[in-house]
């Protein structure tokens, strides 16, 4: 019997399994002397190494080390300046992501690539929806195939659910299922996949990655989170300043040695080396019985020169509290006082004029202006400052502000005209901080300021935050990283169920105490 007749006799599910088994062969991805140049920047410098099938390879390195650039070359978003890459010994050259997908390569980025107004099934089979004899789309068949994948992954969703109604985690899983549904999948890469996921959602993602590994896929995992890398990776490739440092088994290298190879120096305990402000001043900000649609009866004070940490589990109300303060969410009740004077922030613009600014949690969608260059991203909040009383922009004044921002915050960019999206995450974050510091605020709110930022850049940010406090700013620091809160804060407020469950001086705080307040509240002495 011919292979055609064999396939013809199979039902859809049997055929899918057959094709997946046929695809489950030994694959090798090899990079040979890959270099990539941008104007004024050498993003990759003669990178050569390989990855085998059935292997989870973590890419680690500081922001700007070249990890994402290499993925974009593999995916066809960028073309290498020199060098080549091979799959199973065959040289490949993808001019666009579509060609990479057709060759069995999928990259799952932080920014979701699905269409929110389509169903799960429509997203998974977009562009290749099954059709009947007369070319009519067979949505019933698409739903059936989607349900098989959902069952295979053990997920609690339906093919007919709309993407916009799913959690961020499940939206990301739809992207993974879309890649998995392609019978030719050989290589799947994850670029900072857990940035917005809870612990239970991370466990679900790791279960799926292990499933893909068992099927012989090549898996690339880009992350700054050492704990995750140690949980899921078999090996790790280290990058520094666009160069490939080496590949190591997880049992061959310590966390300290990883960091040393990533940053070129031994950081030691970065919190012990911080020059923290020792002179906390008078009350700067006072929030009384704040209530919005998302938080209830929140009251606290912030002092000049103080770093006030906000801790709590996902959904506890930390971000929602500061959104209420700056007027991003409507205030239903409560009062806000700045330096003893009651203020009314009906919008973030009002808050900025009153001296309160927020560096938001989601840098990509709420922080940077992705169509603008670095310079405009720095000065966009200071148009009034840089304009005369007739509203005419003073270009020289604006240029001085840009140059000062790039210099003071050590933003790595060849020039101010560089598009902001072409910078590393850490340098994008510096540009956002430079933007709001140019407005000369009194209160600086930092919501997950080091999310997706490498350990070397974190050290820079920590020193920067301490310097702001020494200048007399009041700083509200929201972070999901307990060592960060304990290492930086003077005092920590813990939230649970959209209200404050406790407050503790940092000298009396510990991860256990913060977790108890976040999970069950109550008296810490009980």
N, C-alpha and C positions, 0 to 999 in steps of 0.2 A: 504493500500500500504506500502511495506517495505521501510525502509530508503534507501536501495540500489536503489530501483526503483525511489524514489524521486530524489536522486542525479543523477541518470542516465538520468532523463527527463530534467534536468536543462541544459541550455547552460553554456559556460565557465564563462561568467561574472556573471551570477546569482549564480553559484556555489561558485565563489570566495567571493561574498558578503555574501552568506549564511554561509560559513565557518568562515569569519571574524566576523559575528554576533555571531556565536556559541562560538568563541574564546573570545568575549567581555563579559567575566564573571568576577566576583570579584576575583582578584588574590592578594596574599600576599607573599612578599619575606621576609624571616626572617633569620637573622644571630644570631647564638647562640655561645657565648664564643669562637670566632675565634681568634686564635693566629698564627703568622707566624714568624719563626726564620730563619735568614741567618747567616753564620759564623760571629760572632762578632756583629751582628745587630738584634735587636728585632723590626721587621717591624710592627707587629700588636700585641696588648696585650689585650686579653680577650674582644673582641668587640662583643656587643650584641645590636641589634635594629631591627626594621622592617619597611617595606615600603608597602603602599597599592596601588592597581591599580587606574588608573586615577589620579595619583599624580606625580608631578615633584619634585623630591628630589635632592637638590644640595648637593654635597660633598665639604666642604671647609676645609682648613688647610694649614699650611706651607708645602713647598716641603719636602718630607720625612716623612710626618705625617701619611701616610699609605693609602691614598685614592686610588691610582692606584694599590697598592698591593691587596687591597680588591676586586677591579674589576677583577684583574687577577686570583684571587682565584675563583670568581664567574664564570669566563669564562673558567676555566680549564687550564689556562697557568701555574698556581702555585697550589700546594696542601697545604691545611692548616696543620700546625704542630699540632694543636688541635682545637676542636670545630667543628661545622657543620652549614650547611645552609639548609633551607627548602623552598619549593615553594608549596603554598596551603597546608601546613601541612605535606608534604612528604619530607623526607630527600633526598638530592641530593649529588652526588659525581662525578664530571666530571673529567676524567683523561686527557682530551684534549679539545680544543675549539670546535671541530666537535661535540662532545657529547652535549656541551652546546647549540650549534645552533639547534641540533635536538630536544632539550627540550624547544626551544622558546626563547633563550637568544642571544642577539647580542650586541657586544661592538664596538663602532666606535671610533678608536684611532686617535690621531693627524696624525700619519704616515698612509698614504693611503694604503689600502690593495687590490686595484684593479689592473688589468692587463692592462697596457697602450696600448698594441697592439690589444686589443679586443674592440668590439663595446659596446655600452651601454647595449643592449639586451644580448649580450654574457656574459658580466660581471654579470648582474643581475641573469641570470639563469645558471651560470657556475656550471657544475656538475649535473644539473637537467634540461637540455634543453629538451623541448617537442619532442617526437618522433612519427613517423607515425606507420602504421600497421606492417611494416617490420623492425622496429628499426631505420629507417633513420631519422636523425635530421630534425625537422620541424622549420627552422629558421623563416619562415613567421609567424608561430604561436607565436614564442618567441617575434618577433617584435610587433605583435598585442597586446600581453599581456603587453609588456613594454610600448606601447603607452597609454594604459589604465591607468597605474600607473603615467606616465608623466602628463597626463591630470588631474588625481586625485590630483597631487601635484601642478599643474599649472606652469609647468616649460617650458622654451624655449629651448628644445633640441629634438633630434630625436633618435629613437632606433638604427639607423644605424651610428650615430656619433661615432668616435673612441675616447676612453677615453683620449688619449694623446692630442687630439685637444680641450679638454674642459678646462675651467678655474679650478683652485684648488678648488674653491667653488663647482662647478658642479661635479667635481670628487668625492668630499665628499658626495654630494647628491646622486650620483650613489650608493655609499655604503649604504646609508640610504634606498634607494629604494630596494636594494638587500635584506636588512633585512625585509622591509615591505612586500615584495613579498611572503615571507614565511607565509603560512596560520596559523602557530602555534605560531607566535610572541607574547610573553607575556611581555618580559622585554627588554628594549633597553637602553644602557648606552652611554653617550657622554663624552669623555675624552678631555678636552680643545678644543672643536670643532671650536671655532671662532678665533683661533690664526692667521690664514692667511686670514680672511674674511673681506670684506668691510662692512660698516653699512647697505647698502641695502641687501647684501648677508646674514647678520645676521638676518635681518627682515624676509627674506625668510625661513631661518632655523627655526626661532621661530614660524612661521606660520605652518610649518610641525610638530614641536614638539607639538603645541596645537592640531593639528589634531590627532596625536597619543594619546594624553591625552584624547581627547573626545571619542576615541575608547576603553578606559579602559586599555591602556598599563601602565606598571610600567616604569617610566622614571627616570634615574639617570643622573645628569648633574654635571660634575666636571669642575670647573673654578676658577680662581683667580680674575675674574672681577666682583666686587660688583654690578656695575650698571646692568650687564646682569642677575645676580642672582636675583636681585630685580624685574627685568622685567618678568622673565620666571618661577621662582621656586614657589612652594606652601610652601615647608618647606626646611630646611637645616639641614644637619648633620655635626657637627664640629668635627674635628680630631686634636689631638696634640700628637706628639711623639709616634705615634702608638696606642694611646688610643682614644676611642670614648668619646667625652666630653658630647654630648647631641644633641637632635633634637629640633628645634625651628620653630614655624611659623614665616613667614616674618614680621608679625605685632607685634611679641612678643619680638623682639630684635633689637637694633640699630646697625648701621655699626660699631660704636666705640666699642660696647660690643662684636660684632663678632670678631673684631681684637684682643681684649683683651683676649678672650677665646682661639683664635688660637695661640697667641704668648706668653701668660702668663704674659703680661705686657702691660701697656698703652703707645703706641708709641708717642702719641701727634702728633704735626705737624712735620713730619720727615724732612721736608725741612728747617724749622726754626732752627732745632738743628744741622744742618750741619756746620762743620768748613771749610768754603770755603777759597780758596786762595785769598789773597788780593793784591798780588804783581804780576801783569801781566807784563811779560818781553817784549823783542824785538820780531820782526817778526821772526817766525821760519819756516813757510811753506808759499810759495806764489804760487798760481795757476793762470795762465794767459791764458784766452781764450781757455780753455779746450774744446775739441770737440771729441766725439766718435760717433758710430752709434746710441747711445741712449741718448746723451745729447748734447746741443749746446751752445757754447760760455760762459762757466762758469768761472768766475774769483772771487777769494777771498783770504784773508790772514788769517793765524792762528798764534797767539803769544805764546811764552813760558809761561807755567803755565795757559793758557786760556782753558776754556771749551766752545767750539763753537758748538751751537746747530744747527741742520738741521731739519726744519719743512716742512710739505707739505702733500698733500693727496696721496693716493696710486697711483703709476705710475707717480709721479711728477718728478722723476729723482734723488732722494737723493742717493739711493744705487748705481745707475748707475754712479753717479759722483765719488764716492770713488772707485768704480771698475776701472774707468779710471785712477785715481791717482795711484793705486797700480799695474797697468798693467794687470789686469784680463780681461779688454776689450781693444781692439786696439785703440791707440790714433791717431786720424785723424789730429788733429791740436792742438796747444797750447804748453805752457811751464810750467814746474814745478821746483821750486827753494826750496832747503832746506838749511837753514842758509846761504842764499845768493848765493849758488852754484847750478847751473842747474844740474838736475839729469834726467836720462832716465830709467824708470821702464818698461821693456818689459814683466815682469812677476811678480807675487807676491813675488817670491824668490828674484828678484832684489830689490823690495821695502823693503823687510825685511833686506837685506844687507845694504840698504841706511838708515835704521832706521824708516821705516813706516810699521806698522802692522795693520791688520784688524781682529776684532772679528766679524764674519759674523752674519747676521740676522737669518739664518736657522741653529740652533745649531745641529739638528739631521743629516742633510745631508752634511753640509759644515764645521761644527765645530769639533765635536768629531770623533775619529776613533773608530767605534763601535766594532771592533774585538780586540782592544788593551785594556790593563789594564790602571789604573789611572796613574801609573808612566810613561808609554810610551806616553800617551797623553800629559803629561807635557813636556817631553824632546824631542819630535819628531821634534820640530823646532830648536833644539840646538845641533844637531848631530855634526856639524862642531866645535862648541864651546867645546864640550866634547870629541873631538878626537885630536890626535896628528898630526903632519905634514905628517905622513904616512897614515892617515885615520883610525888609530886603535882607537877604542872607549875606553875611560878611564872609567871603570865601577864605580870606587870609586867617581869620579867627577860627574858622572851621578846620582849616589845614593844621593850625597849631594844636588844636584839640586832638586831631587824629594822630599827629606825630607824638604827642605827649602820651596818649593812650597806648599806642604800640610800644613805646619805649618803657613807660612805667610798669606795664603789665607783661612785658616781655613776650609779646605776641609774635610767634614765629611765622612770618609771612614775607615773601620777597618784596612786596610793595602794598600800599593801601588800596590799590585797584584790584587786588586778587579777590576772586569771588569767595565769599565766606564759606560756602559748602565745600570748597577745595582744601580747607584747613582741617587739621585733626580736631577731634572733639574737645580736647583740652584747650586748644587755641580759640575755638569758637566760644567756649565758656569764658575765657579771659576777655574776649571782645564784648560779651554781654555785660560782664562786671564793669569793664571800662566805660561802657555806655552809661550805666546808672551812677557810677561814681563821678562822672563828669557833671552830673546835676547837683553835686554837693549835698547828698542826703544826710539826714540825722539818724534814720533807722534803715538798716539794710537787712532785708529778709532773704535768706538763702535756702531754697527748697531743693534738697538732694543735690548740692552743688558739685559733688565729685562723682556722680553716677556716670559710669562708662568712661572714667578717666583713669589712666594708669597710675601706678604707685609713685613714680617720680613726679608726675604733675600734681598728684595729691599733696605731696610735701610742699610744693610751691604754693598751692592754694591755702594750705594750713597756715603757712607763714604770713601770707597776704591777709587772711582773716584776722590773725592776731595783731597785725600792724594796724588794721582798721580800728580794732578795739582800743588800741593804745592812742589813737587819734581822737577818741571820745565818742565814736559811733556806738549806737546800740545795735546789736546784731542778734537776729532770731535765726537759729540754725535748725532746720528740719532735716533729719537723716534717719535712714533705716539701718545704718551701720552703727551698732552700739559702741565699738571701740572709738569711732570718730566722735560720737557725742561725749563719751567719757574723757577723751583726750583733749577736746577743745573747749567744752562748755564750762561755765562757772556755776551754773544751776540748770537743772533739767526738769521740765514739765512733761508729765506722761498723760496721754489721752487714751480714752477707751469709750467706745459707743458714743462718739461725737461730743464728749465733755471731758473735763479734766478729772483724772482719777488720782492724781498725786503730784507732789512737787518735792524735789530733793536736791540739796547742795551736792555738787559733784564729789566733794571729799567723802561723803557718806554713801555715794552711789556705787552700784555694781550691776553687771549684766543681769544677775539673778533678780535683784530688786526691781530693775526697770521692767523686766519681763513679767514679774508678778503683778505690778501695777497695771501693765498693759493688758494682761489676760484676765485677772480676777479683781483688781483694784483692792480697796480695803486698807487696813492698817499694816504697815510693813513689819511691825513688831509682833503681829499675831503668830 
